[in-house]
Amino acid sequence: VQLQASGGGSVQAGGSLRLSCVASGFNFEQYIIGWFRQAPGKEREGVSCMDGYDGKTVYADSVKGRFTISSDSAKKMVYLQMINLKPEDTAVYYCMGSHGISYWGKGTQVTVSS
């Protein structure tokens, strides 16, 4: 199982970014797939997850209404559309696939300036 996130960058508050994660080595429909982030000096936290079987999604309260997780199982891609970004969204973002065991990709840096 391999995952690789990309699409991070530096934006001003109020801006948007779309993160992408390419996954390989597993069947999307059997996994929970999601995005986590880790800010400097803080623990890694969940941002959003999707059940690959039925597409149900969950979001952290801090991102509800601003972030949207989606996937393209045919392309083995997971996306995180982020709008109205805030400085507190600054973190390294990781994609994750879990089926009992969790697999992590290398993160992508998102920096939001005020």
ABEGO torsion letter per residue (X at the ends): XBBBBBGBEBBBBGBBBBBBBBBBGBBAAABBBBBBBBBBGBBBBBABBBBAAAGBBBBBAAABGABBBBBBAAAGBBBBBBBGBBAAABBBBBBBBBBGBBBBBBBBBBBBBX
